[in-house]
Amino acid sequence: MATPTFTSITPATGHPGGGQTATLVGTNFRTASATQTVIPQPTLPASTVRVTFQGTSAGEAWSNVAEEVRVESATELRIRVPEFLGNPNIPGIADGAVSRVSFPACNILIQNLDNNGNPITGETVTASAAYTYIQPLLGLPGGDPPILLVTRALLHTLKRQIIGRAATIAHTDYALDGATVTAVSDLPMLDVSLEIAKDPFFCQYDSEQTYVRDGSAWIEYEPSMTVLLAARIDMAAEFDHQMQRMIDACFELSIRTPWLTVQTPLAHETHITASNRYPLEWDALPRQQGRPSRINLHSYFANCTVRGIPIISSDSIRRVFPRTTVRMTQTDLSLSQPVTL
């Protein structure tokens, strides 16, 4: 068979973590034959083409083979881009002028393989500087991110509606000399442990877009990702009636407050706030942790979750053209500029 050639790869850029699907176009890619070895039997044919990403960064050579290579035809390959294994050049950020980490462009080595999976002599082509890894840099936010606003609102709500129901006292059982009152001995006590995770139940929010700005004839949006804030609440009190008041407050909060309201200042007018509501669910209502201790310390725990919190992702900005700016008879759907009526 003839030596393969390389024409293009689409897309030619991607995240350094790899995993993106790309299409390689060229000629003379070896396709599977009837005598090709199968691994495992009898459905998955051994690869007939090997695609390797390689380059030099920070003076060190690196190489990584694409794990998935699908030979669509002798002129097209579908691959899953491997991870970047070199060292990126991290630039200094000055006034937000630099928005991306700089990765050197890498070469793509394409090799036809024989039935045993070995490279065929003479059937190799190298595409120089054909692919570039890119990664956005996160600059300073213009305001508090949604996850911080939700965390602050949740802590304020728990403090106001649970710990505020019981009178706070000072206890001496934790003091070093048995008499001095210390800050850690304040009872009742409420401790909150937080965890942020992808929200599988509100994944439909991921298709929403966050408004960015208005252009002269278009509107720009950024796609969002939805996460949840899981909180474990540990409560402790010396007296049973104090503990019972906090337990009752948890039950009342779960019934009367199905939504956590977060006040967020608008970017252009800081004295005006917009109200956002997030579902507040209780996964576990208060349960006792063991029996009261020797000093009559009662301990309970509960779990609650705030869902549907948007996080702005690093994907590209989407530009939306209003219908009034586009001719209805226009046949080119890949418009980069609005068509004036």
PABAKE-686065 format. One record per residue (C-alpha): residue in one letter; x, y, z. Coordinates in pm, 1 decimal, padded with zeros to 6 digits. Layout:
% PABAKE-686065
+-----+----------+----------+----------+
: res :       c1 :       c2 :       c3 :
+-----+----------+----------+----------+
:   A :        X :        Y :        Z :
...
+-----+----------+----------+----------+
//
This chain:
% PABAKE-686065
+-----+----------+----------+----------+
: res :       c1 :       c2 :       c3 :
+-----+----------+----------+----------+
:   M :  00000.0 :  00000.0 :  00000.0 :
:   A :  00115.8 :  00358.4 : -00063.9 :
:   T :  00251.0 :  00600.0 :  00195.9 :
:   P : -00031.1 :  00782.9 :  00380.1 :
:   T : -00067.0 :  01158.7 :  00351.4 :
:   F : -00214.1 :  01416.8 :  00587.8 :
:   T : -00444.2 :  01698.2 :  00478.5 :
:   S : -00615.6 :  01837.0 :  00789.2 :
:   I : -00744.9 :  01772.3 :  01142.6 :
:   T : -01075.4 :  01914.0 :  01265.5 :
:   P : -01082.5 :  02068.6 :  01518.7 :
:   A : -00715.4 :  02168.1 :  01527.7 :
:   T : -00725.6 :  02285.8 :  01890.8 :
:   G : -00848.9 :  02129.7 :  02213.2 :
:   H : -00821.3 :  02103.1 :  02590.7 :
:   P : -00487.9 :  01971.8 :  02729.6 :
:   G : -00676.8 :  01704.8 :  02921.7 :
:   G : -00761.3 :  01537.6 :  02590.8 :
:   G : -01073.6 :  01335.4 :  02524.7 :
:   Q : -01206.0 :  01542.7 :  02234.7 :
:   T : -01312.7 :  01368.8 :  01915.0 :
:   A : -01128.8 :  01486.3 :  01603.8 :
:   T : -01140.7 :  01398.2 :  01234.2 :
:   L : -00821.7 :  01346.5 :  01032.9 :
:   V : -00838.1 :  01374.0 :  00655.1 :
:   G : -00571.0 :  01238.4 :  00422.7 :
:   T : -00507.7 :  00946.2 :  00188.5 :
:   N : -00388.1 :  00586.8 :  00195.2 :
:   F : -00498.9 :  00502.5 :  00547.8 :
:   R : -00498.5 :  00123.3 :  00588.4 :
:   T : -00843.6 : -00026.2 :  00637.5 :
:   A : -00924.4 : -00356.8 :  00809.0 :
:   S : -00913.5 : -00674.8 :  00600.5 :
:   A : -01088.1 : -01008.7 :  00637.8 :
:   T : -00770.3 : -01165.8 :  00779.2 :
:   Q : -00724.1 : -00895.4 :  01040.0 :
:   T : -00667.6 : -01015.6 :  01397.6 :
:   V : -00961.3 : -00937.3 :  01627.8 :
:   I : -00925.9 : -00830.7 :  01994.6 :
:   P : -01129.6 : -00955.5 :  02167.9 :
:   Q : -01313.7 : -01209.7 :  01954.2 :
:   P : -01519.7 : -01158.9 :  01752.7 :
:   T : -01631.9 : -00792.2 :  01731.7 :
:   L : -01347.3 : -00544.0 :  01782.9 :
:   P : -01087.5 : -00542.0 :  01502.6 :
:   A : -00732.0 : -00451.8 :  01590.0 :
:   S : -00639.2 : -00098.7 :  01483.6 :
:   T : -00490.6 : -00067.2 :  01136.5 :
:   V : -00362.5 :  00287.7 :  01194.5 :
:   R : -00175.4 :  00438.8 :  01488.8 :
:   V : -00196.3 :  00812.6 :  01560.6 :
:   T :  00060.6 :  00967.3 :  01794.8 :
:   F :  00074.6 :  01325.0 :  01923.4 :
:   Q :  00428.9 :  01437.9 :  02001.6 :
:   G :  00631.7 :  01750.8 :  02049.2 :
:   T :  00885.9 :  01936.7 :  02261.1 :
:   S :  00800.5 :  02173.5 :  02544.0 :
:   A :  01029.1 :  02334.0 :  02801.0 :
:   G :  01319.3 :  02151.7 :  02634.4 :
:   E :  01169.6 :  01806.6 :  02693.3 :
:   A :  01028.0 :  01573.1 :  02429.5 :
:   W :  00690.6 :  01408.2 :  02493.7 :
:   S :  00471.8 :  01159.5 :  02307.6 :
:   N :  00121.9 :  01020.9 :  02361.3 :
:   V : -00072.7 :  00771.5 :  02149.1 :
:   A : -00442.8 :  00821.6 :  02076.5 :
:   E : -00622.8 :  00531.9 :  02244.4 :
:   E : -00920.8 :  00533.7 :  02008.4 :
:   V : -00862.1 :  00536.7 :  01632.5 :
:   R : -01149.8 :  00450.0 :  01400.2 :
:   V : -01070.6 :  00410.4 :  01031.6 :
:   E : -01380.3 :  00538.1 :  00853.5 :
:   S : -01220.8 :  00499.3 :  00509.9 :
:   A : -00886.3 :  00521.9 :  00337.6 :
:   T : -00919.6 :  00900.6 :  00352.5 :
:   E : -01072.3 :  00965.1 :  00698.1 :
:   L : -00987.3 :  00878.6 :  01058.9 :
:   R : -01190.7 :  00946.5 :  01372.4 :
:   I : -00975.2 :  00967.7 :  01685.3 :
:   R : -00998.7 :  01064.1 :  02048.6 :
:   V : -00728.2 :  01320.9 :  02115.1 :
:   P : -00481.8 :  01208.1 :  02384.5 :
:   E : -00376.3 :  01413.6 :  02685.8 :
:   F : -00098.2 :  01671.6 :  02656.6 :
:   L :  00202.5 :  01528.3 :  02844.4 :
:   G :  00448.3 :  01814.7 :  02802.9 :
:   N :  00508.0 :  02122.5 :  03016.3 :
:   P :  00307.5 :  02433.0 :  02924.6 :
:   N :  00452.1 :  02781.7 :  02914.3 :
:   I :  00269.7 :  02971.6 :  03187.3 :
:   P :  00275.1 :  03344.5 :  03105.1 :
:   G :  00247.7 :  03626.5 :  03352.6 :
:   I : -00090.2 :  03798.8 :  03361.8 :
:   A : -00072.1 :  04176.0 :  03322.1 :
:   D : -00401.8 :  04367.7 :  03334.2 :
:   G : -00587.1 :  04069.5 :  03193.7 :
:   A : -00406.7 :  04097.5 :  02858.6 :
:   V : -00318.6 :  03726.4 :  02853.8 :
:   S : -00622.6 :  03499.7 :  02847.6 :
:   R : -00475.3 :  03158.5 :  02759.6 :
:   V : -00193.7 :  02929.5 :  02861.9 :
:   S :  00050.8 :  02890.8 :  02575.0 :
:   F :  00109.4 :  02533.1 :  02455.7 :
:   P :  00359.6 :  02464.8 :  02174.8 :
:   A :  00197.8 :  02323.1 :  01862.1 :
:   C :  00255.4 :  01947.9 :  01841.9 :
:   N :  00318.1 :  01708.0 :  01555.5 :
:   I :  00087.8 :  01422.5 :  01455.8 :
:   L :  00251.3 :  01093.9 :  01353.9 :
:   I :  00029.6 :  00861.1 :  01146.3 :
:   Q :  00144.6 :  00499.9 :  01094.6 :
:   N : -00022.1 :  00217.3 :  00902.9 :
:   L : -00006.0 : -00110.5 :  01098.0 :
:   D :  00019.7 : -00469.6 :  00978.6 :
:   N : -00197.8 : -00757.3 :  01098.6 :
:   N :  00018.8 : -00795.8 :  01408.4 :
:   G : -00010.3 : -00431.6 :  01508.1 :
:   N :  00342.5 : -00334.1 :  01400.2 :
:   P :  00421.6 : -00024.0 :  01190.1 :
:   I :  00463.4 : -00098.4 :  00819.2 :
:   T :  00796.7 :  00023.2 :  00688.9 :
:   G :  00762.7 :  00328.3 :  00466.4 :
:   E :  00392.9 :  00384.2 :  00545.9 :
:   T :  00436.4 :  00670.2 :  00792.0 :
:   V :  00365.1 :  01042.6 :  00767.6 :
:   T :  00428.9 :  01325.9 :  01015.4 :
:   A :  00214.3 :  01639.7 :  01017.1 :
:   S :  00424.5 :  01918.1 :  01167.9 :
:   A :  00263.3 :  02161.9 :  01413.7 :
:   A : -00081.0 :  02030.7 :  01318.3 :
:   Y : -00252.0 :  02046.8 :  01658.3 :
:   T : -00244.4 :  02299.2 :  01942.9 :
:   Y : -00365.3 :  02251.0 :  02298.5 :
:   I : -00528.0 :  02556.1 :  02454.2 :
:   Q : -00655.3 :  02631.4 :  02802.5 :
:   P : -00822.2 :  02953.5 :  02922.4 :
:   L : -00684.9 :  03132.2 :  03225.9 :
:   L : -00930.6 :  03225.5 :  03496.9 :
:   G : -00906.0 :  03594.5 :  03573.7 :
:   L : -01034.6 :  03780.0 :  03874.9 :
:   P : -01417.3 :  03765.5 :  03889.9 :
:   G : -01615.8 :  04083.3 :  03856.5 :
:   G : -01817.1 :  03985.0 :  04164.2 :
:   D : -01879.4 :  03699.6 :  04402.0 :
:   P : -01947.3 :  03373.2 :  04211.5 :
:   P : -02286.8 :  03205.1 :  04258.4 :
:   I : -02143.4 :  02921.0 :  04467.9 :
:   L : -02002.3 :  03169.4 :  04721.9 :
:   L : -02329.1 :  03362.5 :  04736.6 :
:   V : -02524.9 :  03040.9 :  04793.1 :
:   T : -02281.8 :  02923.1 :  05063.1 :
:   R : -02308.6 :  03254.8 :  05245.0 :
:   A : -02689.7 :  03250.5 :  05225.6 :
:   L : -02706.9 :  02890.5 :  05351.2 :
:   L : -02482.5 :  02962.0 :  05650.7 :
:   H : -02682.4 :  03273.3 :  05740.1 :
:   T : -03007.8 :  03077.7 :  05712.3 :
:   L : -02885.6 :  02794.7 :  05935.3 :
:   K : -02748.3 :  03035.0 :  06194.2 :
:   R : -03063.0 :  03246.5 :  06198.6 :
:   Q : -03324.0 :  02970.2 :  06196.3 :
:   I : -03151.9 :  02690.9 :  06390.1 :
:   I : -02882.2 :  02808.4 :  06627.6 :
:   G : -03079.0 :  03124.9 :  06695.0 :
:   R : -03365.0 :  02919.5 :  06843.3 :
:   A : -03163.5 :  02807.4 :  07145.1 :
:   A : -03006.5 :  03027.6 :  07411.5 :
:   T : -02626.9 :  03012.3 :  07398.0 :
:   I : -02447.3 :  02922.8 :  07717.9 :
:   A : -02081.7 :  02880.4 :  07813.7 :
:   H : -01952.5 :  02549.8 :  07938.0 :
:   T : -01645.1 :  02472.2 :  08145.9 :
:   D : -01610.4 :  02097.7 :  08078.5 :
:   Y : -01378.7 :  02163.6 :  07782.6 :
:   A : -01153.6 :  02415.7 :  07960.6 :
:   L : -00799.0 :  02316.5 :  08053.9 :
:   D : -00839.0 :  02395.7 :  08425.0 :
:   G : -01205.3 :  02302.6 :  08454.0 :
:   A : -01308.5 :  02657.0 :  08539.9 :
:   T : -01203.8 :  02892.5 :  08260.4 :
:   V : -01463.5 :  02954.5 :  07992.5 :
:   T : -01315.1 :  02923.2 :  07642.6 :
:   A : -01457.0 :  03009.5 :  07301.8 :
:   V : -01471.1 :  02647.1 :  07189.4 :
:   S : -01694.1 :  02559.6 :  07480.2 :
:   D : -01989.8 :  02769.3 :  07365.0 :
:   L : -02304.8 :  02558.6 :  07348.3 :
:   P : -02527.5 :  02489.5 :  07167.0 :
:   M : -02299.8 :  02434.4 :  06867.3 :
:   L : -02367.8 :  02400.5 :  06495.2 :
:   D : -02090.0 :  02283.7 :  06261.1 :
:   V : -02134.8 :  02271.9 :  05880.9 :
:   S : -01923.0 :  02068.5 :  05636.1 :
:   L : -01968.5 :  02158.8 :  05268.6 :
:   E : -01907.4 :  01963.1 :  04948.0 :
:   I : -01949.8 :  02079.3 :  04586.4 :
:   A : -02039.6 :  01822.7 :  04318.5 :
:   K : -02191.8 :  01804.1 :  03969.6 :
:   D : -02569.9 :  01813.0 :  03994.0 :
:   P : -02716.5 :  01518.4 :  03798.1 :
:   F : -03077.4 :  01608.2 :  03879.3 :
:   F : -03058.7 :  01962.5 :  03743.7 :
:   C : -02844.7 :  01885.5 :  03438.7 :
:   Q : -03107.6 :  02043.9 :  03214.8 :
:   Y : -02977.7 :  02379.0 :  03340.7 :
:   D : -02654.0 :  02304.3 :  03153.9 :
:   S : -02826.3 :  02388.8 :  02827.6 :
:   E : -02904.8 :  02738.6 :  02950.4 :
:   Q : -02686.4 :  03035.5 :  02861.2 :
:   T : -02556.8 :  03318.0 :  03076.2 :
:   Y : -02592.9 :  03666.9 :  02931.6 :
:   V : -02258.5 :  03835.8 :  02861.6 :
:   R : -02308.3 :  04150.7 :  02653.1 :
:   D : -02494.5 :  04315.7 :  02364.1 :
:   G : -02310.1 :  04377.5 :  02039.7 :
:   S : -02417.1 :  04615.6 :  01765.4 :
:   A : -02648.8 :  04353.2 :  01616.1 :
:   W : -02608.9 :  04042.2 :  01831.4 :
:   I : -02620.4 :  03912.3 :  02187.0 :
:   E : -02337.6 :  03711.0 :  02340.9 :
:   Y : -02386.5 :  03429.7 :  02591.3 :
:   E : -02169.2 :  03186.1 :  02782.0 :
:   P : -02290.4 :  02830.5 :  02849.7 :
:   S : -02317.4 :  02723.5 :  03212.6 :
:   M : -02264.7 :  02411.5 :  03420.7 :
:   T : -02480.0 :  02317.8 :  03719.3 :
:   V : -02342.0 :  02205.5 :  04054.2 :
:   L : -02491.1 :  02127.1 :  04393.1 :
:   L : -02383.4 :  02228.3 :  04743.2 :
:   A : -02413.9 :  01940.0 :  04991.3 :
:   A : -02400.0 :  02032.3 :  05360.2 :
:   R : -02361.5 :  01806.8 :  05663.5 :
:   I : -02486.2 :  01979.3 :  05977.4 :
:   D : -02357.1 :  01861.3 :  06316.1 :
:   M : -02539.2 :  01997.8 :  06620.8 :
:   A : -02448.2 :  01967.1 :  06987.7 :
:   A : -02607.2 :  02094.5 :  07307.3 :
:   E : -02580.6 :  02025.2 :  07679.5 :
:   F : -02947.0 :  02023.6 :  07766.2 :
:   D : -03213.0 :  01812.0 :  07602.9 :
:   H : -03451.7 :  02103.8 :  07559.7 :
:   Q : -03187.2 :  02301.7 :  07369.8 :
:   M : -03123.3 :  02010.4 :  07136.1 :
:   Q : -03494.8 :  01960.8 :  07082.6 :
:   R : -03538.5 :  02325.3 :  06983.8 :
:   M : -03270.3 :  02294.5 :  06716.2 :
:   I : -03423.9 :  01969.3 :  06589.8 :
:   D : -03764.2 :  02136.5 :  06567.0 :
:   A : -03602.4 :  02426.4 :  06380.4 :
:   C : -03458.3 :  02183.3 :  06121.5 :
:   F : -03799.9 :  02025.6 :  06064.7 :
:   E : -03964.7 :  02366.5 :  06033.6 :
:   L : -03692.4 :  02486.3 :  05793.9 :
:   S : -03740.9 :  02179.6 :  05573.1 :
:   I : -04117.0 :  02242.1 :  05551.8 :
:   R : -04138.5 :  02619.4 :  05533.7 :
:   T : -03825.9 :  02692.4 :  05326.9 :
:   P : -03819.0 :  02477.2 :  05011.0 :
:   W : -03615.2 :  02746.4 :  04832.9 :
:   L : -03296.1 :  02919.9 :  04941.8 :
:   T : -03318.5 :  03285.8 :  04845.6 :
:   V : -02991.3 :  03454.8 :  04750.5 :
:   Q : -02962.3 :  03830.0 :  04708.6 :
:   T : -02705.7 :  03915.8 :  04439.3 :
:   P : -02598.6 :  04273.4 :  04358.2 :
:   L : -02638.1 :  04374.1 :  03996.6 :
:   A : -02311.0 :  04450.4 :  03818.6 :
:   H : -02405.6 :  04798.4 :  03695.9 :
:   E : -02585.6 :  04918.4 :  04010.8 :
:   T : -02444.2 :  04778.9 :  04332.4 :
:   H : -02724.0 :  04918.8 :  04549.2 :
:   I : -02984.2 :  04711.8 :  04359.5 :
:   T : -03010.0 :  04339.1 :  04421.6 :
:   A : -03163.6 :  04059.6 :  04220.5 :
:   S : -03325.7 :  03765.7 :  04397.9 :
:   N : -03232.2 :  03412.5 :  04290.2 :
:   R : -03395.0 :  03100.5 :  04432.8 :
:   Y : -03235.1 :  02757.2 :  04455.7 :
:   P : -03407.9 :  02434.0 :  04565.0 :
:   L : -03320.2 :  02344.1 :  04926.1 :
:   E : -03369.0 :  01972.4 :  04994.3 :
:   W : -03312.5 :  01773.6 :  05313.3 :
:   D : -03155.0 :  01433.9 :  05244.8 :
:   A : -03150.0 :  01337.7 :  05612.8 :
:   L : -03345.2 :  01509.2 :  05888.3 :
:   P : -03181.6 :  01527.9 :  06234.7 :
:   R : -03058.7 :  01193.4 :  06369.4 :
:   Q : -02888.9 :  01126.9 :  06697.9 :
:   Q : -02519.3 :  01040.8 :  06692.7 :
:   G : -02479.4 :  00784.3 :  06967.5 :
:   R : -02603.7 :  00834.0 :  07321.4 :
:   P : -02549.7 :  01141.3 :  07542.4 :
:   S : -02193.1 :  01156.2 :  07672.3 :
:   R : -02085.7 :  01141.3 :  08035.2 :
:   I : -02112.3 :  01519.3 :  08054.0 :
:   N : -02464.3 :  01499.6 :  07910.0 :
:   L : -02361.6 :  01630.6 :  07568.2 :
:   H : -02628.2 :  01560.9 :  07303.5 :
:   S : -02517.4 :  01533.1 :  06941.7 :
:   Y : -02728.4 :  01515.9 :  06623.7 :
:   F : -02657.8 :  01548.0 :  06250.5 :
:   A : -02858.6 :  01631.9 :  05937.3 :
:   N : -02787.7 :  01658.3 :  05564.1 :
:   C : -02925.4 :  01918.9 :  05324.4 :
:   T : -02853.4 :  02001.8 :  04959.3 :
:   V : -02885.7 :  02321.6 :  04755.9 :
:   R : -02933.9 :  02236.9 :  04386.7 :
:   G : -02914.7 :  02408.2 :  04048.9 :
:   I : -02622.1 :  02644.8 :  04116.7 :
:   P : -02481.5 :  02774.3 :  03784.0 :
:   I : -02107.7 :  02786.1 :  03723.5 :
:   I : -01972.1 :  02966.3 :  03416.2 :
:   S : -01762.5 :  02725.0 :  03212.4 :
:   S : -01455.5 :  02791.0 :  03000.6 :
:   D : -01630.9 :  02717.4 :  02671.6 :
:   S : -01636.9 :  02973.8 :  02393.6 :
:   I : -01886.1 :  03258.4 :  02389.9 :
:   R : -02191.7 :  03201.6 :  02174.1 :
:   R : -02307.5 :  03484.8 :  01951.6 :
:   V : -02679.9 :  03502.1 :  01876.6 :
:   F : -02813.0 :  03718.3 :  01595.7 :
:   P : -03168.6 :  03852.3 :  01635.6 :
:   R : -03394.2 :  03749.8 :  01350.0 :
:   T : -03448.7 :  04110.9 :  01242.2 :
:   T : -03080.1 :  04144.8 :  01147.2 :
:   V : -03070.0 :  03848.4 :  00908.9 :
:   R : -03227.5 :  03821.6 :  00565.1 :
:   M : -03478.9 :  03539.0 :  00556.4 :
:   T : -03360.2 :  03451.8 :  00203.5 :
:   Q : -02999.7 :  03407.5 :  00314.8 :
:   T : -02875.4 :  03055.1 :  00235.8 :
:   D : -02533.8 :  03075.8 :  00407.9 :
:   L : -02601.4 :  02959.1 :  00764.4 :
:   S : -02240.6 :  03003.9 :  00876.5 :
:   L : -02269.8 :  03379.0 :  00916.5 :
:   S : -01992.6 :  03548.9 :  01110.2 :
:   Q : -02137.9 :  03898.0 :  01067.1 :
:   P : -02501.5 :  04018.2 :  01069.3 :
:   V : -02668.5 :  04100.1 :  00739.5 :
:   T : -02821.7 :  04446.2 :  00744.8 :
:   L : -03171.0 :  04476.5 :  00604.7 :
+-----+----------+----------+----------+
//
